[in-house]
Amino acid sequence: MEAADDRTKAIRRRYNRTALYYDWMDWLFPASLRRRVIAQAMGKVLEVGVGTGANLPHYPPGGEVVAIDFSPAMLAKAREKASGARVPVQLLEMDVQNMSFPDASFDTVVATCVFCSVPDPVKGLKEVRRVCRPGGRVILLEHVRSENPVAGAIMDVINPVCASLIGDNINRRTVANVQAAGLRLIEVQDVFARIVKLIVAAPQ
Ligand SMILES: C[S@@+](CC[C@H](N)C(=O)[O-])C[C@H]1O[C@@H](n2cnc3c(N)ncnc32)[C@H](O)[C@@H]1O
């Protein structure tokens, strides 16, 4: 338990540092892709790991968004983008592995490039399942470990460097983690080179 807490604190510290330059290196997910993903979010939305708020301008009017992140420095940047959003946005400092929302609070839960860095991704995804209402949707855009054995093995070797520099694991098996968390897969789309995937799931 203590080791898990230490890991969470270390990753949070890394993102507090990364917040300074995060927007400059945010080339993996262009605005057109973010728009396509966010267009699927309906009703009362929870965005977890909102980061600097890159998705916030893409929510269409009519809904409402609660967005969490465990890094105060990332949230400070998100606050600037929230003021230009077309929906009401509430930003909260919270760990996705331990959320304070009641069960079934949201129609849609969104995460983009988050479960690569959550220290215990299955625990975080179980929390996502808990707070998403029955019949709701979980929409994830994530980079994952390559299914190619050679590329996957290379990712395993260089992962410790990426993880320690920016807190991001490049070799997560996120589709399997979604299933391990008890979410039901509805759709998995390859968005880029079978490494970036759009995953749509439901609480059951
Ligand atoms: C790679 S950034 C992605 C940010 C944003 N979603 C985007 O698409 O640009 C990962 C974000 O997840 C947040 N994060 C990682 N683990 C978290 C956790 N356990 N609880 C809440 N936020 C977390 C980090 O602080 C960071 O802001």
PDBQT file of the ligand as one rigid body, heavy atoms in Angstrom, charges set to zero:
ROOT
HETATM    1  C1  LIG A 301      -0.208  12.372 -20.640  1.00  0.00    +0.000 C 
HETATM    2  S1  LIG A 301      -1.199  13.441 -19.661  1.00  0.00    +0.000 S 
HETATM    3  C2  LIG A 301      -2.668  13.573 -20.662  1.00  0.00    +0.000 C 
HETATM    4  C3  LIG A 301      -3.444  14.825 -20.369  1.00  0.00    +0.000 C 
HETATM    5  C4  LIG A 301      -4.714  15.016 -21.199  1.00  0.00    +0.000 C 
HETATM    6  N1  LIG A 301      -5.687  13.979 -20.942  1.00  0.00    +0.000 N 
HETATM    7  C5  LIG A 301      -4.410  15.091 -22.667  1.00  0.00    +0.000 C 
HETATM    8  O1  LIG A 301      -4.993  14.331 -23.451  1.00  0.00    +0.000 OA
HETATM    9  O2  LIG A 301      -3.618  15.964 -23.065  1.00  0.00    +0.000 OA
HETATM   10  C6  LIG A 301      -1.731  12.363 -18.342  1.00  0.00    +0.000 C 
HETATM   11  C7  LIG A 301      -2.527  13.104 -17.279  1.00  0.00    +0.000 C 
HETATM   12  O3  LIG A 301      -3.089  12.142 -16.386  1.00  0.00    +0.000 OA
HETATM   13  C8  LIG A 301      -2.936  12.633 -15.074  1.00  0.00    +0.000 C 
HETATM   14  N2  LIG A 301      -2.953  11.490 -14.160  1.00  0.00    +0.000 N 
HETATM   15  C9  LIG A 301      -2.099  10.443 -14.113  1.00  0.00    +0.000 A 
HETATM   16  N3  LIG A 301      -2.424   9.612 -13.118  1.00  0.00    +0.000 NA
HETATM   17  C10 LIG A 301      -3.528  10.145 -12.517  1.00  0.00    +0.000 A 
HETATM   18  C11 LIG A 301      -4.313   9.748 -11.415  1.00  0.00    +0.000 A 
HETATM   19  N4  LIG A 301      -4.015   8.647 -10.706  1.00  0.00    +0.000 N 
HETATM   20  N5  LIG A 301      -5.365  10.510 -11.078  1.00  0.00    +0.000 NA
HETATM   21  C12 LIG A 301      -5.655  11.645 -11.756  1.00  0.00    +0.000 A 
HETATM   22  N6  LIG A 301      -4.920  12.090 -12.804  1.00  0.00    +0.000 NA
HETATM   23  C13 LIG A 301      -3.871  11.342 -13.179  1.00  0.00    +0.000 A 
HETATM   24  C14 LIG A 301      -1.588  13.365 -15.092  1.00  0.00    +0.000 C 
HETATM   25  O4  LIG A 301      -1.468  14.288 -14.023  1.00  0.00    +0.000 OA
HETATM   26  C15 LIG A 301      -1.663  14.042 -16.447  1.00  0.00    +0.000 C 
HETATM   27  O5  LIG A 301      -2.263  15.307 -16.369  1.00  0.00    +0.000 OA
ENDROOT
TORSDOF 0
